[in-house]
Amino acid sequence: MTDPHAIVIGGGQAGLATTHALLTRGLRTVLLEAGAEPVGSWPRYYDNLTLFSPARYSSLPGLPFPGDPDRYPHRDEVVGYLRRYAARLDADIRTHHRVTTVARDGDGFTVRTDSGDTVAAPAVIAATGGFSRPHRPALPGLDRFTGTVLHSADYRTPEPFTGQRVIVVGAGNSAVQIAAELAAHATVTLATRAPVRFEPQRPFGRDVHFWSAAVGFDHLPIGHLLRSKPASPVLDAGAYRAAIAAGRTGQRRMFTHIEGSTVRWPDGSTDEADTIILATGFRPDVSYLDSLGALRDRVPLHTRGVSTTVPGLGCVGLEWQRSFASATLRGVGRDAAYVVTRLATTTSPVRRRCCQPVG
């Protein structure tokens, strides 16, 4: 392959959608993926993870999700879908290539991997997404807890927690799903800073994603207007709310103190706990951009995915990058197309070369 027009970092859903958008414009592309295959973080999620969006709203550009379009796919189905998607791309996909640094090189960039390999191109798109670095907040007394603390990224199945007293921290979909699953095996308390906000999965008999698409909410480019990410509601067909109402999953405000295995709640009562699971979300892992001046507080400085400080640099897959759906399977394709179009029309080396035939 001759020199690429663009380098994509990260081979998950964001990187694959971005590669598709680049190839569609006739731009030669190298995709660098740290793992063994271009499927992102999906194989590492908990075993029973089920999408909250139906298959018809869980596709990347150019390849519909197979099967019943109204079903809710499981984790392994998503992994299989991403494998097929990557195999259909006519791109130079290099696995086991973890990017360590991206440096300016004249009008373009030089990307270096942990193996010492380098790749140069006039444009770079960071697509390691917003879910590559588990967020572990500084909760009161957590450092004094003598039990086990783990992030939801390390949770797989409920059986190892059988008979334990478990606190799940978080109020999002993953927190509630994990807590409900654990309730059949352990004594579970859901600890939240604010009440869990439930929304029906299928209002008026249609999935909420149908209504979101129908009114155009997914397409609204409003993410850049928000100073902080709004708390997402928990989509529920009724089982999760019922589990909490029936007491199978307790719900308390965030604990105020921990000493040993004793957890103190805001009302002064205490409980003993064996394990605390932090379902507290993720943050972007784009430390390889440090030397470019492209980050603030470890997060890219951008407008709708286009760097505001480094010409020729973009990102795809960040939460609220452009819209409500930006970090999802159904949303990364639109964001990728926007970023690629912007870079192709504003980055002079790419403009000069984008009309050359693909080698």
Beta strands, then each sheet from edge to edge (+ up, - down):
strand 1: 6-9
strand 2: 29-32
strand 3: 92-94
strand 4: 99-105
strand 5: 108-113
strand 6: 118-121
strand 7: 123-126
strand 8: 133-134
strand 9: 148-151
strand 10: 165-169
strand 11: 187-192
strand 12: 198-200
strand 13: 234-236
strand 14: 249-253
strand 15: 257-259
strand 16: 262-264
strand 17: 270-272
strand 18: 275-278
strand 19: 282-283
strand 20: 295-296
strand 21: 299-300
strand 22: 302-303
strand 23: 306-307
strand 24: 313-315
sheet 1: 3+ 2+ 1+ 7+ 24+
sheet 2: 4+ 5- 6+
sheet 3: 8+ 19-
sheet 4: 9+ 18+ 10+ 11+ 14+
sheet 5: 12+ 13+
sheet 6: 15+ 16- 17+
sheet 7: 20+ 21-
sheet 8: 22+ 23-
end
